Amino acid sequence: MGNYVTKDELRAELERQAQRYKDVYGGEVITYAAQPDPERKPWRKKANLLDQAFEKELVKIEKELQTKADEASG
């Protein structure tokens, strides 16, 4: 069906090509290790409308409490 190449055959062919490049062109072949996967950042929930409304209510209550505290002390 197809002409399959095994991993070992592929490695051998790549090694031959690298050696030929060194011999013919006098070049240097640099092989790199696989790069590690980037670190995943911690998951954060995106605020929905209810969360935003809750935050606004908290801010509003804090302002009211601050106003009452200012009036009581002033």
Secondary structure as a PSIPRED ss2 file (coil, helix, strand):
# PSIPRED VFORMAT (PSIPRED V4.0)

   1 M C   1.000  0.000  0.000
   2 G C   1.000  0.000  0.000
   3 N C   1.000  0.000  0.000
   4 Y C   1.000  0.000  0.000
   5 V C   1.000  0.000  0.000
   6 T C   1.000  0.000  0.000
   7 K H   0.000  1.000  0.000
   8 D H   0.000  1.000  0.000
   9 E H   0.000  1.000  0.000
  10 L H   0.000  1.000  0.000
  11 R H   0.000  1.000  0.000
  12 A H   0.000  1.000  0.000
  13 E H   0.000  1.000  0.000
  14 L H   0.000  1.000  0.000
  15 E H   0.000  1.000  0.000
  16 R H   0.000  1.000  0.000
  17 Q H   0.000  1.000  0.000
  18 A H   0.000  1.000  0.000
  19 Q H   0.000  1.000  0.000
  20 R H   0.000  1.000  0.000
  21 Y H   0.000  1.000  0.000
  22 K H   0.000  1.000  0.000
  23 D H   0.000  1.000  0.000
  24 V H   0.000  1.000  0.000
  25 Y H   0.000  1.000  0.000
  26 G C   1.000  0.000  0.000
  27 G C   1.000  0.000  0.000
  28 E C   1.000  0.000  0.000
  29 V C   1.000  0.000  0.000
  30 I C   1.000  0.000  0.000
  31 T C   1.000  0.000  0.000
  32 Y C   1.000  0.000  0.000
  33 A C   1.000  0.000  0.000
  34 A C   1.000  0.000  0.000
  35 Q C   1.000  0.000  0.000
  36 P C   1.000  0.000  0.000
  37 D C   1.000  0.000  0.000
  38 P C   1.000  0.000  0.000
  39 E C   1.000  0.000  0.000
  40 R C   1.000  0.000  0.000
  41 K C   1.000  0.000  0.000
  42 P C   1.000  0.000  0.000
  43 W C   1.000  0.000  0.000
  44 R C   1.000  0.000  0.000
  45 K C   1.000  0.000  0.000
  46 K C   1.000  0.000  0.000
  47 A C   1.000  0.000  0.000
  48 N C   1.000  0.000  0.000
  49 L H   0.000  1.000  0.000
  50 L H   0.000  1.000  0.000
  51 D H   0.000  1.000  0.000
  52 Q H   0.000  1.000  0.000
  53 A H   0.000  1.000  0.000
  54 F H   0.000  1.000  0.000
  55 E H   0.000  1.000  0.000
  56 K H   0.000  1.000  0.000
  57 E H   0.000  1.000  0.000
  58 L H   0.000  1.000  0.000
  59 V H   0.000  1.000  0.000
  60 K H   0.000  1.000  0.000
  61 I H   0.000  1.000  0.000
  62 E H   0.000  1.000  0.000
  63 K H   0.000  1.000  0.000
  64 E H   0.000  1.000  0.000
  65 L H   0.000  1.000  0.000
  66 Q H   0.000  1.000  0.000
  67 T H   0.000  1.000  0.000
  68 K H   0.000  1.000  0.000
  69 A H   0.000  1.000  0.000
  70 D H   0.000  1.000  0.000
  71 E H   0.000  1.000  0.000
  72 A H   0.000  1.000  0.000
  73 S H   0.000  1.000  0.000
  74 G C   1.000  0.000  0.000
